[in-house]
């Protein structure tokens, strides 16, 4: 009996010790993501649209600084009428940058199995990275200040160019969506 009690106490103490060592969650939004950014070179890239894209960063001398590929969002999965928005924190040195966006997609076909590249209109943007860390405020997604913000719309893939069924999820809650689905039947 004493041995069982001792084992329970040791096990309970071990569990208590392990739970106190675990990482804790932020208590509020301010802890999770402070409202002000300390580094003015840090900005956010917000990519909307369902097409994939190649994104090139050029400096003022028209030299390629950085190039990266962004995979597209699934056009068949729609949430509140919009495809998934992708956001990335990114650091650039001080200066002016020209951004070239090359959006594209591959139309899917059952027969014959051929992949043809379909290019969308090519937008370009300019951004300025200066020494003010609170130059821009993102009202829509992050609700905080950034040194710079780059919004890219890659375009949408036409609905007849992919094979999966369209899924429209409304952000009203699981129960409301289930009730609405039952009403339609």
C-alpha positions as CSV (number, residue, x, y, z in Angstrom):
1,X,0.0,0.0,0.0
2,X,2.8,2.4,0.9
3,X,4.6,1.5,-2.3
4,X,1.6,2.3,-4.5
5,X,1.1,5.6,-2.6
6,X,4.8,6.4,-3.1
7,X,4.5,5.6,-6.9
8,X,1.4,7.8,-7.3
9,X,3.1,10.7,-5.5
10,X,6.3,10.3,-7.6
11,X,4.2,10.1,-10.8
12,X,2.1,13.1,-9.8
13,X,5.2,15.1,-9.0
14,X,6.7,14.2,-12.3
15,X,3.6,15.2,-14.2
16,X,3.5,18.5,-12.2
17,X,7.1,19.2,-13.0
18,X,6.7,18.4,-16.7
19,X,3.6,20.6,-17.0
20,X,5.4,23.5,-15.5
21,X,8.2,23.1,-18.1
22,X,5.9,23.1,-21.1
23,X,5.7,26.2,-23.3
24,X,2.8,28.4,-22.7
25,X,0.5,30.0,-25.2
26,X,0.4,33.8,-25.5
27,X,-2.2,35.3,-23.2
28,X,-3.6,37.9,-25.7
29,X,-3.1,39.2,-29.3
30,X,-0.6,41.7,-28.1
31,X,1.7,39.0,-26.8
32,X,1.2,36.9,-29.9
33,X,2.0,39.6,-32.4
34,X,3.0,43.1,-31.0
35,X,1.3,46.0,-32.6
36,X,4.5,47.8,-33.6
37,X,7.5,46.4,-35.5
38,X,10.9,47.3,-34.2
39,X,12.8,46.5,-37.5
40,X,11.9,48.8,-40.4
41,X,13.3,46.3,-42.9
42,X,10.7,43.7,-41.9
43,X,7.6,43.7,-44.0
44,X,4.8,41.5,-45.0
45,X,3.9,40.0,-48.4
46,X,0.2,39.2,-48.8
47,X,-0.6,37.0,-51.8
48,X,-4.2,36.7,-52.9
49,X,-5.6,34.6,-55.8
50,X,-5.4,31.0,-56.8
51,X,-2.7,31.0,-59.5
52,X,0.9,30.0,-58.9
53,X,3.5,32.8,-59.4
54,X,7.2,33.4,-59.9
55,X,8.1,36.6,-57.9
56,X,11.3,38.5,-58.8
57,X,12.7,41.4,-56.7
58,X,14.9,44.0,-58.5
59,X,16.8,46.8,-56.9
60,X,17.1,50.4,-58.3
61,X,20.0,49.4,-60.6
62,X,17.6,46.7,-62.1
63,X,19.7,43.8,-60.7
64,X,17.8,40.7,-59.6
65,X,18.0,40.6,-55.8
66,X,15.8,37.7,-55.1
67,X,13.5,35.2,-56.9
68,X,11.1,32.8,-55.5
69,X,8.2,30.6,-56.5
70,X,4.8,30.7,-54.8
71,X,2.5,27.7,-55.2
72,X,-1.1,28.6,-55.9
73,X,-4.1,28.2,-53.6
74,X,-6.5,25.4,-54.2
75,X,-9.2,27.0,-56.4
76,X,-11.8,24.4,-55.5
77,X,-11.6,25.3,-51.8
78,X,-13.4,28.6,-51.2
79,X,-13.9,30.1,-47.7
80,X,-16.4,33.0,-47.5
81,X,-16.2,33.4,-51.2
82,X,-12.4,33.8,-51.3
83,X,-9.5,31.4,-51.9
84,X,-6.8,31.0,-49.3
85,X,-4.7,34.1,-48.7
86,X,-1.0,33.5,-48.1
87,X,1.1,35.9,-46.0
88,X,4.8,35.9,-45.3
89,X,7.1,38.0,-43.2
90,X,10.1,39.1,-45.2
91,X,13.2,41.2,-44.6
92,X,14.7,43.5,-47.3
93,X,17.5,46.0,-47.0
94,X,16.8,49.8,-47.2
95,X,16.0,51.0,-50.7
96,X,13.5,50.9,-53.6
97,X,12.5,47.7,-55.1
98,X,10.6,46.7,-58.3
99,X,8.7,43.5,-58.1
100,X,7.8,41.5,-61.2
101,X,5.0,38.9,-60.7
102,X,4.6,36.1,-63.3
103,X,1.3,34.3,-62.5
104,X,0.5,31.0,-64.3
105,X,-1.4,27.7,-64.0
106,X,-1.6,24.4,-65.8
107,X,-5.1,23.5,-67.1
108,X,-5.9,19.9,-66.2
109,X,-7.3,17.5,-68.7
110,X,-8.3,13.9,-68.3
111,X,-7.5,12.9,-71.9
112,X,-4.9,13.3,-73.3
113,X,-2.6,13.8,-70.4
114,X,-0.9,17.0,-71.6
115,X,0.4,19.9,-69.5
116,X,0.1,23.2,-71.2
117,X,1.3,26.4,-69.4
118,X,-1.3,29.1,-69.2
119,X,0.1,32.5,-68.3
120,X,-2.0,35.3,-66.7
121,X,-1.5,39.0,-67.0
122,X,1.9,40.1,-65.4
123,X,1.5,42.8,-62.8
124,X,4.5,44.7,-61.3
125,X,4.8,46.7,-58.0
126,X,7.2,49.1,-56.4
127,X,8.0,49.1,-52.7
128,X,10.2,51.4,-50.6
129,X,12.0,50.2,-47.5
130,X,13.0,53.2,-45.3
131,X,14.0,53.7,-41.7
132,X,10.4,54.1,-40.3
133,X,9.2,50.8,-38.8
134,X,5.6,51.9,-38.6
135,X,5.1,53.3,-42.1
136,X,2.3,50.9,-43.0
137,X,-0.6,49.4,-41.1
138,X,-2.3,46.2,-42.3
139,X,-6.0,46.7,-41.5
140,X,-7.2,43.5,-43.1
141,X,-5.1,40.5,-41.9
142,X,-2.5,41.1,-39.3
143,X,-3.9,44.4,-37.6
144,X,-0.4,45.7,-37.0
145,X,2.3,48.1,-38.2
146,X,5.0,47.0,-40.7
147,X,8.0,48.7,-42.3
148,X,6.5,47.9,-45.7
149,X,3.6,45.9,-47.2
150,X,3.5,44.2,-50.6
151,X,0.1,43.0,-51.8
152,X,0.1,40.7,-54.7
153,X,-2.9,39.5,-56.6
154,X,-1.9,36.5,-58.8
155,X,-5.3,36.1,-60.4
156,X,-7.8,33.3,-60.3
157,X,-7.8,30.1,-62.3
158,X,-11.0,29.9,-64.4
159,X,-13.5,27.4,-62.9
160,X,-13.5,25.2,-66.0
161,X,-9.7,24.6,-65.8
162,X,-9.6,22.2,-62.8
163,X,-11.2,18.9,-62.1
164,X,-12.0,18.9,-58.4
165,X,-15.5,19.9,-57.2
166,X,-16.1,23.4,-55.8
167,X,-16.3,23.5,-52.0
168,X,-17.7,26.6,-50.4
169,X,-17.2,26.9,-46.7
170,X,-18.9,29.8,-44.9
171,X,-17.4,31.1,-41.7
172,X,-20.7,30.9,-39.8
173,X,-19.8,27.9,-37.7
174,X,-20.1,24.2,-38.1
175,X,-23.6,23.9,-36.6
176,X,-25.0,26.7,-38.8
177,X,-23.4,25.1,-41.9
178,X,-24.8,21.7,-41.0
179,X,-28.3,23.2,-40.5
180,X,-28.1,25.1,-43.8
181,X,-27.0,21.9,-45.5
182,X,-29.9,19.9,-44.1
183,X,-32.4,22.7,-45.1
184,X,-31.2,22.4,-48.7
185,X,-31.9,18.7,-48.8
